[in-house]
C-alpha cells in the first residue's frame, strides 16, 4: 500500500474495506456467512440433506438464497425502480438468483410439490429394496416356461 500524500483527496482504501459494496450479492465475503447459516438451518431441519452427496447442491442453493436475501434487503432500502422509473441494474441479478434458488429448491425437495415427489421416490426405492429380486426373476422364468409349455401342448 502506498503512503497517503497531503495533496490526495483521501487516504488510500485499506484492504478488505466495504465502501464500494452496494448490496453484497456478488461478494463471497458477504454471501458466505448468510449461506453458511442457511446450510446449518436446512441440514438441522432436514438431516437427510446433511449427507456428503448433497453438499454441492445444498451449497449452490444456499448461495442463491443468500443472494436473494441480500437483494431483497437492497430493494427494500432503495426500491426496484430508479428516479426515471426504470428497473435498477440489480433486478436482473435478483431474477437470476431467484430462478437459480427455485431450481435448487425443486431438486432438493424444498418446496411442497418436489418434497412430495421425493417422499414418493424414497418410498418406492425402499419398497423395491425389500423385494427378493432373485425370487421375482425366478418366478418370471417359471411363468414364461409354463406359457411356452402350454403353447407347445396346444400346438401338438
SVG drawing of the C-alpha trace seen along z (x, -y; Angstrom):
<svg xmlns="http://www.w3.org/2000/svg" viewBox="-54 -19 58 102">
<polyline fill="none" stroke="black" stroke-width="0.4" points="0.0,0.0 1.3,-3.4 1.5,-6.2 -1.1,-8.9 0.1,-12.3 -1.5,-15.5 -2.4,-16.5 -4.6,-13.5 -8.3,-13.9 -8.5,-11.0 -6.2,-8.3 -6.0,-5.0 -8.6,-2.4 -7.5,0.2 -7.5,3.9 -10.8,5.5 -12.9,2.3 -16.5,2.4 -17.0,-1.2 -17.9,-0.2 -20.3,2.6 -23.9,1.8 -25.9,5.0 -23.1,7.5 -24.9,10.1 -21.7,10.5 -19.3,10.6 -18.3,14.0 -17.3,12.3 -20.9,11.0 -22.7,14.1 -20.8,16.8 -21.9,16.1 -25.5,16.0 -25.2,19.1 -23.5,21.0 -26.4,20.1 -28.8,21.4 -26.9,24.7 -26.8,25.1 -30.6,24.5 -31.7,26.7 -29.4,29.6 -30.8,29.4 -34.3,29.3 -33.7,32.0 -30.9,34.3 -31.2,36.4 -29.7,33.4 -26.6,33.4 -25.2,36.4 -22.0,35.6 -23.6,36.4 -25.9,33.4 -23.2,30.9 -22.7,29.3 -26.4,28.9 -27.0,27.5 -24.1,25.1 -25.5,23.9 -29.0,23.5 -27.8,21.6 -25.6,19.3 -28.5,18.4 -30.8,17.9 -28.3,15.7 -28.1,13.5 -31.8,13.2 -31.8,12.2 -29.2,9.5 -31.0,8.2 -34.4,8.2 -32.8,6.0 -31.4,3.7 -34.7,3.5 -36.4,2.7 -34.0,-0.2 -33.7,-1.6 -36.7,-0.3 -36.9,1.6 -37.0,-1.5 -34.6,-4.4 -35.6,-8.1 -36.6,-7.7 -38.9,-4.7 -36.5,-2.2 -35.6,1.1 -32.4,0.8 -29.5,2.8 -29.6,5.2 -33.0,6.5 -31.5,8.7 -29.2,10.4 -32.2,10.8 -34.2,12.5 -31.3,14.9 -30.6,15.6 -34.3,16.2 -34.6,18.6 -31.5,20.5 -32.7,20.7 -36.1,22.0 -34.5,24.6 -32.3,25.8 -35.2,25.9 -37.1,28.2 -34.1,30.5 -33.6,30.8 -37.3,31.3 -37.6,27.9 -40.9,26.9 -44.2,28.8 -44.6,30.4 -41.0,31.6 -40.9,32.8 -44.0,34.9 -42.3,36.4 -39.1,37.0 -41.0,38.8 -42.8,41.0 -39.5,41.8 -37.8,42.7 -40.8,44.9 -40.7,46.7 -36.9,47.2 -37.4,48.6 -40.2,50.9 -38.0,52.2 -35.1,52.9 -37.5,55.2 -38.2,57.4 -36.1,60.5 -35.2,59.7 -33.8,63.2 -37.1,64.7 -39.1,62.3 -36.8,63.2 -37.2,66.9 -41.0,66.5 -40.9,64.8 -38.8,67.5 -41.2,70.2 -44.2,68.2 -42.6,68.0 -41.6,71.6 -45.2,72.6 -46.6,70.4 -44.2,71.9 -45.1,75.4 -48.9,74.6 -48.3,73.2 -46.3,76.2 -49.0,78.6 -51.7,76.6 -49.9,76.7 -49.4,80.5"/>
</svg>
